[in-house]
Amino acid sequence: MATVEIVGIPVTAQRYADAIEALLSAVRDRRPFRAHFATVHSVVEATRDDALHTVFESADMVAADGMPLVWLSRRRGAPFAERVCGPDVMLSLCDRGREIGMRHYFVGGRPGTPETLGERLASQFPGLVVVGTTSPPFGPVDADETSALLDAINRAAPDVVWIGLGSPKQEFWAAEHAGSLLAPLILPVGAAFDFHSGRLRRAPGWMQKAGLEWLFRLASEPRRLFKRYVTTNLRFLYLVAREFVAARRRR
């Protein structure tokens, strides 16, 4: 897998099919593998937060979830780069994983969301093995509660732990606890829980391909997402422009 640096953050440049095969191979080989799905928002946050930057640097894969990251990857020497986003990967692994009996555990979402998610996915993909669901408390969780959750997950013996705690909380949770989990795959996927449980509607395909999925979500939840998307997108443009100017000066 090739890596492209975008505003100082390492992003994995890859074809979608290759990403899915890498994740399935980790399960087949019982090899620990932590993948994150980077958006413009999470990349910008990582430029401000050294701890989040370290999470991405230590990951096995930092997939380009947002189309702007794909476009920049292509311009920076990876013309084959494709979007690899969490909600799509969840569907692909639920489908392809049936071939190897992949066992799934869902952690996150509002109360009832992971249960509904598991039920809907099991209906969509007959034979899907869901071994557990948990909706952790929204606020702080003490060490005993965390230890109990990790023990429950390990007793269920999943092959993949899906984490939907919102970014960057889910990124930190995955990085902090990956070493305590026996599942090969640790995948924080955020909004995939809401999309595939039916709680939120996803943008039409043409908006996803055009890099406008953020606009659809902003229109759906303007009060919650205005600062996240508008100010973050502007800062991303500024950071990319600054990189471009610096590169031209060096040349």
Secondary structure, 3 states (H helix, E strand, C coil): CEEEEECCEEEEECCHHHHHHHHHHHHHHCCCEEEEEECHHHHHHHHHCHHHHHHHHHCCEEEECCHHHHHHHHHCCCCCCCCCCHHHHHHHHHHHHHHHCCEEEEEECCCCHHHHHHHHHHHHCCCCEEEEEECCCCCCCCHHHHHHHHHHHHHHCCCEEEEECCCCHHHHHHHHHHHHCCCCEEEECCCHHHHHHCCCCCCCHHHHHCCCHHHHHHHHCHHHHHHHHHHHHHHHHHHHHHHHHHHHHHC
